[in-house]
């Protein structure tokens, strides 16, 4: 026969916790675990790593003792009043550009000493102005202008050095600068052409005058600033005339 076991009845407590299952509780006599604390007279255990979280009383580590200390004089020396102008930092001398522009406006006597220092700021301004006037005429030629002036400067550079031979000292950067500055008469012609009817004798006569103006100034600057081109002035002038005649066709 099967052995019978006496099962005690389950009694649920009354109230809000009646739905909770009955959990076993440890007998009251069971001792709770309490970690041992060091006494006040003893320090921390040397066998265990110790980290202090007291930020106020923490001493800086010896590895950071050599950190640089910035004095107030260092900060005051870097004030904005002592900083150079932005255009000067970018290498744009507006006063020099203005002097070169005035010298180009005189087709009879050009001061070549002002153009000894080559820069691309002035030529870039003239080329953008030339493209802007063409844009007002309904022609979008910015890319064509920048491409043509690069090819034109390379063409004049090759022609001049082939004529001058070993005695020529014209570099491509200076040649691009001179060709760009001598675009100023073409810029003036582009602005005037907005008010002159196209297809007549007047516009062609004005174009010829401004092309000869640019050719004369560019030839004089190339011959005076680069050695070896005095005896080939006519051929250099012809190369410059081809360049500025090409730009006049855009107008």
MARFIGU-770491 format. One record per residue (C-alpha): residue number from 1; residue in one letter; chain; x, y, z. Coordinates in Angstrom, 2 decimals. Each point is the difference from the previous one (the first is absolute). Layout:
REM MARFIGU-770491
PALUM    nr   rest   kette         u         v         w
PALUM   NUM      A       A         X         Y         Z
...
***
This chain:
REM MARFIGU-770491
PALUM    nr   rest   kette         u         v         w
PALUM     1      X       A      0.00      0.00      0.00
PALUM     2      X       A      1.09      3.60     -0.70
PALUM     3      X       A      1.36      1.97      2.86
PALUM     4      X       A     -1.99      3.04      0.94
PALUM     5      X       A      1.63      3.36      0.85
PALUM     6      X       A     -1.57      2.63      2.15
PALUM     7      X       A      0.09      3.35     -1.92
PALUM     8      X       A     -0.65      3.06      2.15
PALUM     9      X       A     -2.61      2.42     -1.37
PALUM    10      X       A      1.17      3.22     -1.77
PALUM    11      X       A     -1.29      3.16      1.61
PALUM    12      X       A      0.16      3.32     -2.01
PALUM    13      X       A      0.21      3.25      1.95
PALUM    14      X       A     -2.90      2.38     -0.27
PALUM    15      X       A      0.17      3.58     -1.42
PALUM    16      X       A      1.80      1.54     -3.02
PALUM    17      X       A      2.71     -2.61      0.00
PALUM    18      X       A     -2.40     -2.89     -0.22
PALUM    19      X       A      0.77     -0.58     -3.69
PALUM    20      X       A      3.72     -0.24      0.60
PALUM    21      X       A      1.46     -3.46      0.39
PALUM    22      X       A      1.15     -1.00      3.38
PALUM    23      X       A      3.75      0.35      0.21
PALUM    24      X       A      2.28     -1.74      2.32
PALUM    25      X       A      1.68      2.19      2.50
PALUM    26      X       A      3.26     -0.71      1.61
PALUM    27      X       A     -0.31     -0.87      3.62
PALUM    28      X       A      0.56      2.85      2.37
PALUM    29      X       A      2.86     -1.80      1.60
PALUM    30      X       A      2.06     -0.01     -3.27
PALUM    31      X       A      2.86      2.54      0.27
PALUM    32      X       A      0.35      2.66     -2.73
PALUM    33      X       A      3.30      0.50     -1.79
PALUM    34      X       A      1.84      3.16      1.01
PALUM    35      X       A      3.42      0.81     -1.51
PALUM    36      X       A      2.69      0.76      2.42
PALUM    37      X       A      0.93      3.68      0.17
PALUM    38      X       A      3.47      1.22      0.81
PALUM    39      X       A      0.41      1.75      3.26
PALUM    40      X       A      0.76      3.71      0.18
PALUM    41      X       A      3.57     -0.50      1.08
PALUM    42      X       A      0.90     -2.32     -2.88
PALUM    43      X       A      0.54      1.05     -3.62
PALUM    44      X       A     -1.27     -1.73     -3.10
PALUM    45      X       A      1.01     -3.48     -0.84
PALUM    46      X       A      3.25      0.18     -1.99
PALUM    47      X       A     -0.93     -3.14     -1.92
PALUM    48      X       A     -3.08      1.63     -1.55
PALUM    49      X       A      0.01      2.94     -2.43
PALUM    50      X       A     -1.44      3.16      1.48
PALUM    51      X       A     -1.55      2.92     -1.87
PALUM    52      X       A     -1.01      3.19      1.69
PALUM    53      X       A     -3.11      1.85     -1.22
PALUM    54      X       A      0.63      3.10      2.07
PALUM    55      X       A      0.65      2.51     -2.79
PALUM    56      X       A      0.64      2.95      2.27
PALUM    57      X       A      2.75     -1.66      1.98
PALUM    58      X       A      1.56     -1.95     -2.87
PALUM    59      X       A      3.56      0.99     -0.82
PALUM    60      X       A      1.08      0.31     -3.66
PALUM    61      X       A      1.99     -2.85     -1.38
PALUM    62      X       A      3.69      0.42     -0.57
PALUM    63      X       A     -0.40     -0.77     -3.71
PALUM    64      X       A     -2.01      3.20     -0.51
PALUM    65      X       A      2.22      2.25      2.06
PALUM    66      X       A      1.85      1.22     -3.11
PALUM    67      X       A     -3.13      1.33     -1.73
PALUM    68      X       A      0.53      3.44     -1.62
PALUM    69      X       A     -1.52      2.97      1.78
PALUM    70      X       A     -1.26      2.75     -2.31
PALUM    71      X       A      0.67      3.45      1.31
PALUM    72      X       A     -2.29      2.94     -0.49
PALUM    73      X       A      2.60      1.74     -2.15
PALUM    74      X       A     -0.18     -2.79     -2.59
PALUM    75      X       A     -3.74      0.45     -0.41
PALUM    76      X       A      0.17      3.76     -0.13
PALUM    77      X       A      2.71     -0.08     -2.71
PALUM    78      X       A     -2.34     -1.84     -2.39
PALUM    79      X       A     -2.67      2.69     -0.08
PALUM    80      X       A     -1.77      0.87     -3.23
PALUM    81      X       A      1.50      3.49     -0.05
PALUM    82      X       A      3.46     -1.41     -0.76
PALUM    83      X       A     -1.23     -2.26     -2.81
PALUM    84      X       A      0.82      1.13     -3.58
PALUM    85      X       A     -2.88      0.72     -2.40
PALUM    86      X       A     -1.61     -2.93     -1.76
PALUM    87      X       A      0.98      1.19     -3.48
PALUM    88      X       A      3.62      0.26      1.10
PALUM    89      X       A     -0.06     -3.56      1.32
PALUM    90      X       A     -1.41     -1.19     -3.33
PALUM    91      X       A      2.74      1.83     -1.89
PALUM    92      X       A     -2.31      2.58     -1.61
PALUM    93      X       A      1.48      3.49     -0.06
PALUM    94      X       A     -2.83      2.29     -1.08
PALUM    95      X       A      2.23      3.08     -0.16
PALUM    96      X       A      2.42     -1.75     -2.33
PALUM    97      X       A     -2.84     -1.26     -2.18
PALUM    98      X       A     -1.33      3.54     -0.29
PALUM    99      X       A      3.41      1.35     -1.03
PALUM   100      X       A      0.38     -2.67     -2.68
PALUM   101      X       A     -3.50      0.75     -1.27
PALUM   102      X       A      0.79      3.72     -0.33
PALUM   103      X       A      3.21     -0.80     -1.86
PALUM   104      X       A     -1.91     -2.17     -2.51
PALUM   105      X       A     -2.47      2.84     -0.62
PALUM   106      X       A      2.83      2.10     -1.47
PALUM   107      X       A      0.74     -1.62     -3.39
PALUM   108      X       A      2.76      2.46     -0.87
PALUM   109      X       A      2.22     -0.41      3.05
PALUM   110      X       A     -0.22     -3.12      2.14
PALUM   111      X       A      1.93     -0.31      3.25
PALUM   112      X       A      1.47     -3.46     -0.29
PALUM   113      X       A      1.62      0.17      3.45
PALUM   114      X       A     -3.40     -0.46      1.63
PALUM   115      X       A     -0.45     -3.34     -1.79
PALUM   116      X       A      3.19     -1.61      1.21
PALUM   117      X       A     -1.91     -1.75      2.81
PALUM   118      X       A     -2.32     -2.49     -1.65
PALUM   119      X       A     -3.44     -0.69      1.50
PALUM   120      X       A     -3.23     -1.55     -1.23
PALUM   121      X       A     -2.44      2.03      2.10
PALUM   122      X       A     -0.31      2.87     -2.46
PALUM   123      X       A     -0.30     -2.20     -3.12
PALUM   124      X       A     -2.66     -2.11      1.71
PALUM   125      X       A     -2.03      3.13      0.79
PALUM   126      X       A      0.28      1.21     -3.59
PALUM   127      X       A     -1.01     -3.37     -1.43
PALUM   128      X       A     -3.00     -0.23      2.31
PALUM   129      X       A     -1.03      3.54     -0.99
PALUM   130      X       A      0.36     -0.91     -3.68
PALUM   131      X       A     -2.22     -3.04      0.51
PALUM   132      X       A     -2.52      2.04      1.99
PALUM   133      X       A     -0.40      2.55     -2.82
PALUM   134      X       A     -0.44     -2.84     -2.46
PALUM   135      X       A     -2.62     -1.49      2.31
PALUM   136      X       A     -1.89      3.29     -0.08
PALUM   137      X       A      0.05     -0.29     -3.80
PALUM   138      X       A     -1.57     -3.46      0.25
PALUM   139      X       A      3.20     -2.05     -0.47
PALUM   140      X       A      1.22     -2.44      2.64
PALUM   141      X       A      3.74     -0.18     -0.73
PALUM   142      X       A      1.67     -0.40      3.39
PALUM   143      X       A      1.44     -3.43     -0.73
PALUM   144      X       A      1.07      0.99     -3.51
PALUM   145      X       A      1.75      3.13      1.26
PALUM   146      X       A      1.99     -1.84      2.67
PALUM   147      X       A      0.95     -2.74     -2.43
PALUM   148      X       A      1.01      2.37     -2.78
PALUM   149      X       A      2.14      2.21      2.22
PALUM   150      X       A      1.90     -3.07      1.24
PALUM   151      X       A      0.63     -1.25     -3.54
PALUM   152      X       A      0.89      3.55     -1.13
PALUM   153      X       A      2.56      0.44      2.78
PALUM   154      X       A      1.53     -3.38     -0.87
PALUM   155      X       A      0.13      1.01     -3.69
PALUM   156      X       A      1.73      3.32      0.72
PALUM   157      X       A      2.41     -1.72      2.40
PALUM   158      X       A      1.05     -2.56     -2.61
PALUM   159      X       A      0.34      2.58     -2.79
PALUM   160      X       A      2.06      2.40      2.13
PALUM   161      X       A      2.41     -2.67      1.26
PALUM   162      X       A      0.45     -1.42     -3.50
PALUM   163      X       A      0.90      3.47     -1.29
PALUM   164      X       A      2.17      1.01      2.96
PALUM   165      X       A      1.82     -3.31      0.20
PALUM   166      X       A      2.21     -0.65      3.00
PALUM   167      X       A      0.13      3.68      0.94
PALUM   168      X       A     -3.75      0.11      0.70
PALUM   169      X       A     -1.04     -0.04      3.64
PALUM   170      X       A     -3.78      0.21     -0.31
PALUM   171      X       A     -1.82     -2.49      2.22
PALUM   172      X       A     -3.55     -1.19     -0.51
PALUM   173      X       A     -1.33      1.61      3.20
PALUM   174      X       A      1.17      3.49     -1.00
PALUM   175      X       A     -1.24     -0.51     -3.55
PALUM   176      X       A     -3.46     -0.91      1.28
PALUM   177      X       A      0.04      3.07      2.24
PALUM   178      X       A      0.93      2.38     -2.84
PALUM   179      X       A     -2.54     -1.46     -2.41
PALUM   180      X       A     -2.68      0.27      2.69
PALUM   181      X       A      0.78      3.61      0.91
PALUM   182      X       A     -0.01      1.03     -3.65
PALUM   183      X       A     -3.57     -1.30     -0.23
PALUM   184      X       A     -1.12      3.29      1.58
PALUM   185      X       A     -0.60      1.76     -3.39
PALUM   186      X       A     -2.10     -2.99     -1.08
PALUM   187      X       A     -2.04      0.33      3.20
PALUM   188      X       A     -0.65      3.67     -0.81
PALUM   189      X       A     -0.96     -0.94     -3.55
PALUM   190      X       A     -2.35     -2.67      1.32
PALUM   191      X       A     -1.72      2.56      2.23
PALUM   192      X       A     -0.36      2.59     -2.77
PALUM   193      X       A     -1.33     -2.57     -2.45
PALUM   194      X       A     -3.13     -0.37      2.12
PALUM   195      X       A     -1.12      3.46     -1.21
PALUM   196      X       A      1.23     -0.20     -3.61
PALUM   197      X       A     -2.00     -1.80     -2.73
PALUM   198      X       A      1.76     -3.09     -1.30
PALUM   199      X       A      0.68     -0.70     -3.65
PALUM   200      X       A      0.97      3.56     -0.97
PALUM   201      X       A      3.21      1.80     -0.83
PALUM   202      X       A      0.14      1.66      3.39
PALUM   203      X       A      0.32     -3.21      1.98
PALUM   204      X       A      2.73     -1.36     -2.30
PALUM   205      X       A      1.98      3.24      0.18
PALUM   206      X       A     -0.21      0.02      3.79
PALUM   207      X       A      1.05     -3.65      0.10
PALUM   208      X       A      3.07      0.70     -2.13
PALUM   209      X       A      1.03      2.91      2.24
PALUM   210      X       A     -0.32     -1.99      3.22
PALUM   211      X       A      1.81     -3.02     -1.49
PALUM   212      X       A      2.93      2.22     -1.04
PALUM   213      X       A     -0.02      1.53      3.48
PALUM   214      X       A      0.29     -3.39      1.72
PALUM   215      X       A      2.60     -1.17     -2.53
PALUM   216      X       A      2.24      3.01      0.49
PALUM   217      X       A     -0.07     -0.15      3.80
PALUM   218      X       A      0.57     -3.75      0.18
PALUM   219      X       A      2.87      0.11     -2.51
PALUM   220      X       A      1.73      2.83      1.84
PALUM   221      X       A     -0.26     -1.77      3.35
PALUM   222      X       A      1.27     -3.29     -1.39
PALUM   223      X       A      2.99      1.62     -1.68
PALUM   224      X       A      1.00      2.17      2.96
PALUM   225      X       A     -0.52     -2.56      2.77
PALUM   226      X       A      1.51     -3.01     -1.79
PALUM   227      X       A      3.38      0.15     -1.65
PALUM   228      X       A      0.61     -1.23     -3.53
PALUM   229      X       A     -3.14      1.30     -1.70
PALUM   230      X       A      1.05      3.46     -1.13
PALUM   231      X       A      1.17     -1.10     -3.42
PALUM   232      X       A     -3.16     -2.05     -0.56
PALUM   233      X       A     -2.49      2.65      1.03
PALUM   234      X       A     -2.00     -0.29     -3.21
PALUM   235      X       A     -0.58     -3.77      0.31
PALUM   236      X       A     -0.92      0.31      3.67
PALUM   237      X       A     -2.45      2.77     -0.85
PALUM   238      X       A     -1.55     -2.22     -2.68
PALUM   239      X       A     -0.50     -2.83      2.52
PALUM   240      X       A     -1.63      2.41      2.46
PALUM   241      X       A     -2.19      1.43     -2.76
PALUM   242      X       A     -1.31     -3.50     -0.80
PALUM   243      X       A     -0.85     -0.57      3.66
PALUM   244      X       A     -1.99      3.18      0.51
PALUM   245      X       A     -1.64     -0.21     -3.41
PALUM   246      X       A     -1.33     -3.37      1.11
PALUM   247      X       A     -1.50      1.53      3.12
PALUM   248      X       A     -1.55      2.82     -2.01
PALUM   249      X       A     -1.91     -2.57     -2.05
PALUM   250      X       A     -1.88     -0.98      3.15
PALUM   251      X       A     -1.42      3.53      0.17
***
